Amino acid sequence: MDILESHNASLSLAIFTSELEAIIMAAPEVSARLRYLNDSAHLLAATAPETSRHLMSRHDSLLFDSNLNPPNTQKRKACGACGTIMILGWNGVLEIEQPGRKNKRRQGKVSNPQRAVVYTCNCCGSKTRNSFPTPPQKYKPGTKSSKTVPISATASSRTPQTKDTPSLGQSLNSNSKKRAKSRKQGSLQAILAKQKAAEGASASGFGLDLMDFMKNG
């Protein structure tokens, strides 16, 4: 664990030293002192964290007294409040903030919203926030227009169906009524025919009359 932490500290030291050399110093002795404090703080981050924090705090105060701005690498590698060297998973917690919808509504339309990396120090509890511009989103023309359907077209396509349904019901009802009437008429005609046949048979009496019976008697 100590070897890994010292390796991470040495890597961050190399990156920070390369950017620190690019800063224009007021005097050579100030540059040499800043480099000494920075190198010592990074080398002692794993073995002596309290001494490392003290050296990094002296480094930050010397930058402030010399009216010099710290490089962006130092802001991402060391806590600005107590001087703790930021080693991921050991001295703090790293979070990424995405631009939310609430902030967009308050600020209006933002052409290039920024996301931030927030590092919470476990030693002092302070948060170091570094903003990064997000890449612009690519716009694909013609994708939304193909999916949209006009409301008038859907309404016109639905209206004929609602008109056709009651006409079908009315035609079915009229056909059923006609069939029932024809059945009733047919049954009545059959009954009348049977009655007429019965009356004719009773009236004929097999061709004999009452006078015929009296004559025969």
SULRAFEN-V598118 format. One record per residue. N is the residue number from 0. PSI is psi in radians with two decimals (none if undefined). D_CENTER is the distance of its C-alpha to the mean C-alpha in Angstrom with 1 decimal. Layout:
# SULRAFEN-V598118
<<N	PSI	D_CENTER> <N	PSI	D_CENTER>>
This chain:
# SULRAFEN-V598118
<<0	-0.75	40.7> <1	-0.63	43.0> <2	-0.72	43.4> <3	-0.72	39.7> <4	-0.70	39.3> <5	-0.59	42.3> <6	-0.76	41.0> <7	-0.68	37.7> <8	-0.67	39.7> <9	-0.62	42.0> <10	-0.79	39.1> <11	-0.55	37.7> <12	-0.74	41.3> <13	-0.71	41.9> <14	-0.75	38.8> <15	-0.65	39.6> <16	-0.63	43.3> <17	-0.62	42.6> <18	-0.53	40.7> <19	-0.52	43.3> <20	-0.35	46.1> <21	-0.21	44.5> <22	2.38	44.9> <23	2.06	48.1> <24	2.68	50.2> <25	-0.58	53.0> <26	2.65	55.4> <27	-0.57	55.7> <28	-0.56	56.3> <29	-0.72	53.0> <30	-0.73	51.1> <31	-0.68	53.1> <32	-0.71	52.4> <33	-0.72	48.6> <34	-0.67	48.5> <35	-0.79	50.6> <36	-0.71	48.5> <37	-0.80	45.2> <38	-0.72	46.6> <39	-0.70	48.1> <40	-0.69	45.0> <41	-0.63	42.9> <42	-0.53	45.7> <43	0.18	46.1> <44	-0.63	42.5> <45	-0.66	42.7> <46	-0.71	46.3> <47	1.42	46.9> <48	-0.58	43.7> <49	-0.77	45.6> <50	-0.65	47.9> <51	-0.74	45.0> <52	-0.69	43.3> <53	-0.76	46.6> <54	-0.66	47.2> <55	-0.58	43.8> <56	-0.71	44.3> <57	-0.64	47.6> <58	-0.77	46.0> <59	-0.68	43.5> <60	-0.61	46.4> <61	-0.65	48.5> <62	-0.73	45.7> <63	-0.72	45.5> <64	-0.52	49.3> <65	0.09	49.6> <66	0.77	47.0> <67	2.46	44.8> <68	2.31	41.0> <69	2.59	39.6> <70	2.86	37.8> <71	-0.50	34.0> <72	-0.64	34.6> <73	-0.64	36.5> <74	-0.53	33.7> <75	-0.24	31.4> <76	-0.24	34.2> <77	2.56	35.9> <78	2.28	35.2> <79	-0.24	36.4> <80	-0.87	37.7> <81	-0.17	39.8> <82	0.25	39.9> <83	2.33	38.4> <84	2.21	37.6> <85	1.90	33.9> <86	2.06	33.8> <87	2.33	30.4> <88	0.04	30.4> <89	-0.92	33.8> <90	0.00	34.2> <91	-3.12	30.7> <92	2.34	26.9> <93	2.28	24.6> <94	2.64	21.1> <95	2.13	18.8> <96	2.17	17.3> <97	2.54	14.4> <98	2.06	14.7> <99	2.97	12.8> <100	-0.55	12.1> <101	-0.73	15.2> <102	-0.58	17.4> <103	-0.63	16.5> <104	-0.67	17.5> <105	-0.73	20.7> <106	-0.21	21.7> <107	-2.72	20.8> <108	2.09	19.8> <109	2.19	20.2> <110	-0.67	21.3> <111	1.46	20.7> <112	2.64	18.7> <113	2.50	20.0> <114	2.71	18.7> <115	2.60	21.3> <116	2.05	22.8> <117	2.15	24.2> <118	2.08	27.1> <119	2.08	28.5> <120	2.31	32.2> <121	-0.30	33.5> <122	-0.86	37.0> <123	-0.22	36.6> <124	0.03	33.0> <125	2.78	32.4> <126	2.28	29.2> <127	2.11	29.5> <128	2.20	26.7> <129	2.20	26.6> <130	2.52	24.4> <131	2.29	23.4> <132	2.35	22.3> <133	2.55	19.1> <134	2.52	19.8> <135	2.54	19.1> <136	2.46	16.4> <137	2.28	18.1> <138	2.23	18.1> <139	1.88	18.9> <140	2.56	21.0> <141	-0.06	21.3> <142	-0.67	18.0> <143	-0.56	16.9> <144	-0.54	20.5> <145	-0.47	20.9> <146	-0.42	18.2> <147	2.48	19.3> <148	2.23	22.3> <149	2.53	24.7> <150	-0.62	25.2> <151	-0.62	29.0> <152	-0.73	29.1> <153	-0.65	27.3> <154	-0.70	29.6> <155	-0.56	32.7> <156	-0.43	32.0> <157	-0.48	31.6> <158	-0.68	34.7> <159	-0.54	37.4> <160	-0.68	36.3> <161	-0.52	36.8> <162	-0.55	40.3> <163	-0.52	41.4> <164	-0.78	40.8> <165	-0.54	43.5> <166	-0.65	46.1> <167	-0.72	45.8> <168	-0.71	46.4> <169	-0.71	49.4> <170	-0.67	51.0> <171	-0.73	50.7> <172	-0.73	52.3> <173	-0.68	55.2> <174	-0.72	55.9> <175	-0.66	56.1> <176	-0.72	58.5> <177	-0.71	60.7> <178	-0.71	61.0> <179	-0.71	61.9> <180	-0.76	64.6> <181	-0.64	66.1> <182	-0.74	66.2> <183	-0.77	68.0> <184	-0.71	70.5> <185	-0.71	71.3> <186	-0.68	71.9> <187	-0.73	74.2> <188	-0.68	76.1> <189	-0.71	76.7> <190	-0.75	77.9> <191	-0.68	80.3> <192	-0.70	81.7> <193	-0.71	82.4> <194	-0.74	84.1> <195	-0.70	86.3> <196	-0.69	87.3> <197	-0.73	88.3> <198	-0.67	90.3> <199	-0.65	92.2> <200	-0.71	93.0> <201	-0.60	94.4> <202	-0.62	96.4> <203	-0.68	98.0> <204	0.70	99.2> <205	0.52	99.9> <206	0.16	102.4> <207	2.58	104.8> <208	3.06	105.7> <209	-0.62	107.5> <210	-0.56	110.7> <211	-0.69	110.7> <212	-0.65	110.6> <213	-0.64	113.5> <214	-0.73	115.6> <215	-0.55	115.1> <216	none	116.1>>
